[in-house]
Amino acid sequence: MNRPPFPVRGELTYRLQAGTLGDAEFDALYPSEVAAISSKFWTPIEVAMRAAELLGGADGRKILDIGAGVGKFCLVGAAGVGGTYVGIEQRPRLVQIAREAAQTLKLRSVEFREGDLSSVDLREFDGIYLFNPFEENVRGPKDHIDETVPLSIDRYLEDVAATEALLEQAAPGTHVAIYHGFGGRRPADYVKVVEERWRYGRLELWKKQQ
């Protein structure tokens, strides 16, 4: 699977921090069929950078990305902001692509795990990132990444409910960044501390109260 040349890690980090690296350039890291759908399914660079900042990546916090796909948020956050990132993703092929990208960029503070919400222990993490990870369930086949996992409205409702339950189990002080929603409600013990407009959606930061 051929890929075009990609900048070395030092150049990537510098250009991310300077705000001069575009999404098309970053997406060249991935196989062509993945890069072609990146704008639909994965976080834009500028949003990933801002979310990582809000979640405290620069302070060395450990951040979980639920529904990480090919790992774009985690890779951008680790290279451009700092911190430790774990992406959880149910499609084995996307997990492998994300791992290969992390190796290409020589990022040691990123890990990608195959699994679903049942395999998540929020006690590991200081922050959580959600980019509407379940919406694919309520879209038609043309808006699916692929058909390798079951997708349905029932699955959507189950995943949203499971995420709400997970958030309630998080430790006090946990930060949650949400771009374009996740389909559920904000638990009563969280307060919204930031709301910003980025491109076509809202980026919110919630904090669980002590």
C-alpha positions as MATLAB code, in Angstrom:
seq = 'MNRPPFPVRGELTYRLQAGTLGDAEFDALYPSEVAAISSKFWTPIEVAMRAAELLGGADGRKILDIGAGVGKFCLVGAAGVGGTYVGIEQRPRLVQIAREAAQTLKLRSVEFREGDLSSVDLREFDGIYLFNPFEENVRGPKDHIDETVPLSIDRYLEDVAATEALLEQAAPGTHVAIYHGFGGRRPADYVKVVEERWRYGRLELWKKQQ';
ca = [
       0.000    0.000    0.000;
       1.842    3.076   -1.248;
       1.949    6.342    0.645;
       3.478    9.658   -0.408;
       6.543   10.953    1.462;
       5.704   12.358    4.876;
       7.571   14.985    6.943;
       9.895   13.745    9.669;
       8.619   14.016   13.230;
      10.543   17.205   14.047;
       9.085   19.053   11.095;
       5.601   17.787   11.896;
       5.812   18.967   15.498;
       7.147   22.361   14.516;
       4.475   22.933   11.881;
       1.657   21.704   14.120;
       2.698   24.106   16.843;
       3.096   26.905   14.321;
      -0.314   26.211   12.821;
       1.064   25.714    9.313;
       0.358   22.014    8.753;
      -2.835   21.383    6.804;
      -5.163   18.416    7.116;
      -4.449   17.176    3.605;
      -0.724   17.067    4.368;
      -1.265   15.249    7.644;
      -3.709   12.794    6.085;
      -1.017   11.794    3.576;
       0.331    9.741    6.464;
      -2.537    7.302    5.912;
      -3.407    4.927    3.068;
      -5.156    6.758    0.246;
      -8.581    5.225    0.906;
      -8.382    6.387    4.536;
      -7.142    9.864    3.670;
     -10.073   10.232    1.272;
     -12.631    9.929    4.094;
     -10.689   11.729    6.810;
     -12.632   14.985    6.606;
     -15.888   13.107    7.254;
     -14.838   10.865   10.119;
     -11.809   12.278   11.956;
     -10.975   15.440   13.825;
      -9.531   18.418   11.911;
      -6.048   19.401   13.052;
      -7.053   22.766   14.501;
      -9.810   21.165   16.579;
      -7.546   18.330   17.737;
      -4.920   20.821   18.865;
      -7.425   22.923   20.776;
      -9.084   19.899   22.394;
      -5.702   18.542   23.480;
      -4.865   21.918   24.995;
      -8.155   22.061   26.886;
      -7.630   18.515   28.187;
      -4.238   19.435   29.605;
      -1.974   17.561   27.234;
       0.761   20.124   27.781;
       0.639   19.288   31.504;
       1.361   15.619   30.801;
      -2.166   14.330   31.417;
      -3.298   10.939   30.137;
      -6.160   11.269   27.678;
      -8.566    8.674   26.247;
     -10.073    8.995   22.764;
     -13.266    6.925   22.483;
     -13.795    5.800   18.897;
     -10.287    6.763   17.831;
     -10.499    5.529   14.247;
      -7.063    5.890   12.649;
      -5.803    7.868   15.621;
      -5.666   11.375   14.202;
      -6.662   13.178   17.413;
      -4.159   11.200   19.494;
      -1.319   11.688   17.008;
      -1.908   15.419   16.608;
      -2.287   15.902   20.359;
       0.875   13.977   21.222;
       3.029   15.603   18.546;
       1.664   19.128   18.729;
       0.638   19.643   22.364;
       2.064   16.888   24.549;
       0.621   14.388   26.989;
      -0.096   10.665   26.836;
      -2.908    9.373   24.619;
      -4.811    6.117   24.366;
      -7.235    5.521   21.518;
      -9.904    2.828   21.788;
     -11.314    1.565   18.482;
     -13.471   -1.439   17.559;
     -12.198   -1.971   14.014;
      -8.923   -3.978   14.009;
      -7.859   -2.593   10.640;
      -8.095    1.012   11.836;
      -6.204    0.158   15.024;
      -3.367   -1.266   12.933;
      -3.289    1.812   10.679;
      -3.148    4.059   13.756;
      -0.296    2.036   15.235;
       1.658    2.217   11.988;
       1.162    5.988   11.877;
       2.463    6.324   15.437;
       5.531    4.290   14.477;
       6.116    6.461   11.418;
       6.012    9.562   13.606;
       8.131    7.887   16.321;
       5.589    8.808   18.982;
       6.045    6.829   22.182;
       3.318    8.559   24.182;
       0.492    7.107   22.077;
      -1.212    3.722   22.375;
      -4.049    2.246   20.344;
      -6.233   -0.536   21.702;
      -8.802   -2.696   19.983;
     -12.048   -2.796   21.948;
     -15.295   -1.116   22.856;
     -16.682    0.735   25.854;
     -16.825   -2.432   27.937;
     -13.013   -2.538   27.935;
     -12.542    1.015   29.231;
     -11.411    1.766   32.794;
     -11.655    5.520   33.290;
      -9.505    5.325   36.420;
      -6.522    5.291   34.046;
      -7.273    8.688   32.587;
      -7.319   12.385   33.407;
      -9.246   13.386   30.300;
     -11.613   11.976   27.670;
     -12.194   13.033   24.061;
     -15.373   12.363   22.070;
     -15.983   13.336   18.451;
     -19.544   12.108   17.958;
     -18.240    8.528   17.827;
     -21.602    6.761   17.483;
     -23.319    8.805   14.756;
     -22.313    6.292   12.103;
     -24.955    3.966   13.563;
     -27.792    6.239   12.469;
     -26.431    7.070    9.024;
     -26.987    5.243    5.748;
     -24.394    2.919    4.160;
     -22.832    5.771    2.155;
     -21.848    7.378    5.450;
     -20.284    4.255    6.960;
     -16.532    3.738    7.207;
     -17.127    0.097    6.257;
     -19.474   -2.748    7.117;
     -17.110   -4.765    9.328;
     -18.943   -3.950   12.569;
     -22.665   -4.042   13.376;
     -24.331   -0.634   13.030;
     -27.894    0.140   14.072;
     -30.071    2.583   15.965;
     -30.211    0.104   18.855;
     -26.411    0.039   18.951;
     -26.367    3.831   18.920;
     -28.694    4.045   21.917;
     -26.691    1.388   23.791;
     -23.366    3.148   23.188;
     -24.702    6.558   24.188;
     -26.151    5.128   27.397;
     -22.891    3.290   28.125;
     -20.918    6.504   27.657;
     -23.181    8.394   30.037;
     -22.654    5.635   32.607;
     -18.874    5.736   32.095;
     -18.776    9.484   32.607;
     -20.621    9.097   35.877;
     -17.936    6.631   37.027;
     -15.034    8.967   36.246;
     -12.975   10.389   39.079;
     -13.653   13.940   40.297;
     -11.594   16.428   38.300;
     -11.821   14.437   35.068;
     -12.030   16.667   31.975;
     -14.129   15.731   28.944;
     -13.763   17.447   25.561;
     -16.626   16.886   23.146;
     -16.663   17.989   19.525;
     -19.982   17.915   17.692;
     -21.699   16.134   20.567;
     -21.929   12.427   21.373;
     -25.702   11.969   21.445;
     -26.107   11.980   25.202;
     -26.599   14.365   28.089;
     -24.129   15.974   30.441;
     -24.262   14.154   33.804;
     -25.412   16.284   36.727;
     -22.018   16.228   38.433;
     -20.241   17.824   35.458;
     -20.021   21.519   34.714;
     -19.411   22.987   31.271;
     -16.382   25.271   31.513;
     -15.706   26.016   27.832;
     -17.850   26.219   24.704;
     -16.315   27.320   21.402;
     -17.359   27.217   17.769;
     -14.946   25.406   15.457;
     -15.741   24.888   11.790;
     -19.116   23.143   11.617;
     -19.569   22.175   15.266;
     -19.176   23.091   18.931;
     -16.205   22.111   21.046;
     -17.134   21.833   24.718;
     -15.072   21.113   27.798;
     -16.768   19.563   30.813;
     -15.248   19.020   34.233;
     -16.441   16.569   36.862;
     -16.913   18.306   40.168;
     -15.135   17.339   43.372;
];
